[in-house]
Amino acid sequence: KKDEEELIALVNRIEKRRAERAEQQRIRTEQEKERQARLAEEKERKEQEEARKKQDEDAKKKKALTNMTQQYAGVQQKQDGKRGAKRQTEREKKRKILAERKKPLNIDHLSEEKLKEKASELWQWMMALEAEKFDLTEKLKRQKYDINLLQNRIQASQSTKGRGKA
């Protein structure tokens, strides 16, 4: 009889523990579900926040880019206007100089002797232009040489100063 009572008590304890374990398991499962739901909700909230921030940044960048392009376009138009005016004046100067140099050649009514004089005059003029061109190219060469020489002197001077300090 005592053994039966102990056996019944043991079975009751086992059943009670099973029920407790089942309840604990149910509670753990419920808590895990709640935790997963919170994590999912937090993740969703962070994603929405990041999407909103990205959208705000994109809007700011777009606005800044629009402002910069508008400002740049204004500056560009001003520069183009200045360049256009400068180009136009350069063209006009070139046309004027060429018009001065280019002499009209009316030889239809000239005689043979006058044609020879005209040819000799044009020859002299061409030789003068060639001489002027030669002089200017030589002057340019000399100036380039002088500039190079002076730059070398400056470098030599600076390198000796550097050695003295070090």
ABEGO torsion letter per residue (X at the ends): XAAAAAAAAAAAAAAAAAAAAAAAAAAAAAAAAAAAAAAAAAAAAAAAAAAAAAAAAAAAAAAAAAAAAAAAAAAAAAAAAAAAAAAAAAAAAAAAAAAAABBBBBAAABBAAAAAAAAAAAAAAAAAAAAAAAAAAAAAAAAAAAAAAAAAAAAAAAAAAAAAAX
